[in-house]
Amino acid sequence: MSFLRTPTGTVHTLHAAGGSGSCVQAGYVLRQGTYTLKVCLRNGATGSDIYCGFTEEWTVY
């Protein structure tokens, strides 16, 4: 499970509900500003998010 917060505050979520390799989204264009990314394992399709790593932040100039 991944959570990408854009500079406008919109959060895009992706998960591999279709099995391994199905967590793909193409065509996203980065814009100027600060982004944050958090990645977790989800315990089943509707389960809790577990083993979340550090939240990463970066800025596009």
C-alpha positions in Angstrom: 0.0 0.0 0.0 1.4 3.4 -0.9 0.2 6.9 -0.1 1.6 9.8 -2.1 0.6 13.3 -1.0 1.0 16.0 -3.7 1.8 19.7 -3.1 -2.0 20.4 -3.4 -2.7 18.1 -0.6 -4.3 15.4 -2.7 -3.4 11.8 -1.6 -3.1 9.1 -4.2 -3.2 5.5 -2.9 -2.1 2.4 -4.7 -2.3 -1.2 -3.7 -1.7 -4.6 -5.3 -5.3 -5.8 -4.9 -4.9 -7.9 -8.0 -1.8 -9.7 -6.7 1.9 -9.2 -7.1 2.9 -6.7 -9.8 -0.6 -5.1 -10.0 0.3 -1.9 -8.1 1.1 0.3 -11.1 -0.1 3.7 -12.2 1.2 5.4 -15.3 1.1 8.9 -16.6 1.5 10.9 -13.4 3.3 14.2 -14.0 5.3 15.7 -11.1 4.7 19.4 -10.4 6.7 21.9 -8.4 6.3 21.6 -4.6 6.8 19.2 -1.8 5.7 15.5 -1.9 5.5 12.9 0.8 5.4 9.1 0.3 4.5 6.4 2.9 4.6 2.7 2.1 3.0 -0.1 4.3 2.0 -3.7 4.1 -1.8 -4.2 4.2 -3.0 -7.3 6.1 -5.5 -8.6 3.5 -7.6 -6.7 1.0 -9.5 -4.8 3.8 -7.2 -5.3 6.7 -5.1 -2.9 8.7 -1.9 -1.2 7.3 1.1 -2.8 9.1 4.9 -2.4 9.0 4.8 1.1 7.7 8.2 2.5 6.9 9.5 6.0 7.3 7.5 8.8 5.5 9.8 10.2 2.9 9.6 13.8 1.8 11.1 15.6 -1.2 10.7 18.8 -3.1 10.5 19.3 -6.9 11.9 22.7 -8.1 
